[in-house]
Amino acid sequence: MALGHPRPAIGLYLLLVFAFSAVFYALVIATGHLGGGFRMYVAGLMWCPAMAALASCRLGGQPLAGLGWHWSAARWAWLAYLLPLGYAAVAYAIVWLGGLGGFGNPQFVASLAEGLGWGAAPSWLVVAGYFLLRASVGLVFGLSTALGEEIGWRGYLAPRMTEAFGFTRGALLTGAVWALWHMPILLFADYNSGTPWWFALPCFTLMVLAISVPMAWLRLRSGSLWPAAILHASHNVFIQQFFTPITSPHGAITPYAIDEFGFMLPLVVVLVAVVVWRRRGQLGERGADYPHRAGTDEARPG
């Protein structure tokens, strides 16, 4: 379906998303950490892109159905779920095998055993049980906040960026906005895994730009925002709540190699982005690297 005039719609959306977010930026920064306000501040922040999308549709007279609410074919959901597990496993395997970090952080495993109430269980069972719980129940919790971002970033913004600038620039510009949106809490709160801001910022930005390519591809290929929301939740769960904390430090180098603020994950995600980008032709005209023109509404994302 046609999206009207995408560039004015993009401008309105960006104004609204940063205006709404300013309230929660202030609250998070005042506490200095993401856990401030019993984590409700950061949850509110993650729903600001959705609120801006709904307000933009209302103010622009655009139907909410254009955000891609419908459930797509199951294969896109499975691909979205497994893709972060795959690239995280590759990145962390390189870290572990290369001696940049170790697998099985004893302190973390001990805290898992206590938290699960499995104090007498062997370590391998504790880790396996925790992984399965995070990969299932944990994904539901992760989706509750990731959905707030993805209604905005991929439901509303990515199709309009693609309409205005073509697939490649549209995906990367969406990623640039997404990265910029994180900057206040990266620079002025504790959204970091232990590297200096001057190292964390480029690593995080590169990762976000890269992962925006498969997320935009999934949004356009499936016609639904749900695969992007699942990928976002899966990424957060596997990386932030399993692979990073299960990695034991090997000296001062480990924080520079792991997580979203180290170098290894962005490098692997860039390779994933290149593989997906080479398949942009599967999107038809929506995957072209030029803006869409009038008279091609049937090829545009819904």
Phi, psi and omega in degrees: 000154180288151182250015181074222179261102190292325186292314174299323178295322178296315180299316178297316181298314181297320178299315183290317185295321179282332175293312178297318184292333184303324180298313183282330171304312183299319181292316179295314183294326179297325178275335178088356181208159185293338179281359181300147181065032182056036180068005178284334177296313182289327175297318176297319178300318183290343176264357178296320175301324178292315179299320179294323178295315180296318178294321179296318177298317180296311183290328182269001180066032182257141182291141178295336179299336180291352179282350176086046184289332189294151179281129181270184179301144186300333183296330179287324177294317179294319178299316180296323181289317187276335184300311178297323177299320180294308184287331175292319179298318179296312183298314184284330174298320177297318178299311183293313182290332180274001178078013179277348179187167181241157178268132176098059178301112186302320180295318180293317179297320178296320178292327176295314181301319179290315182294323179278345184076028183246044186301332182268357184280151176294155185301320182297325180287321177299313181295315181296317179296318178297317180301314181296321178294316179296321183288346181243284180296320180299327179295325179298314177296318180297323181293332182296333177257322179299326179300323179300319177290317189285335171302324179276303188294309183261329178293314184256307193285312186301315178298325181285324174297320178294319178299320186277327191233358186088169189295307187297307180294323180297315179295316182290323177293322174299317177296324179294319177296316180299316178295315180299322180299330179279344190301317181302319182279340175284320185274329189240002173228202187251034176282079186192156180253010175122008176259157177299153184300325183291341174265319183296319186298308180294324179296313180297316181297316178299317180297316182293318177299317182292313184290342177293337179291305177295331179291318175295321179299315179296320179299315183283322182292321182270338186074012186229149175278346187295319177301320178294320179295320179293317178299316180299313180295317180298317177302310182298317183294307186291320185277307187286329189248354176231293189298316180294307182290337180281351181272123179273145182288139172243075181080191185286347184285333189303312179301333180281349183254335190251172173066189182284351185247006172255183189268336190289314181298314176303321181296318180291320181293326176300318178297319177298317180299320180296317179299315180292317181302324179292347178258016181295338177298338178292346179275357183069219181296333180295338180266002181288151180265047173213154181297149177286151181246165177300149177089009180235034185300327184293343182261003187265154183289148178270000000 
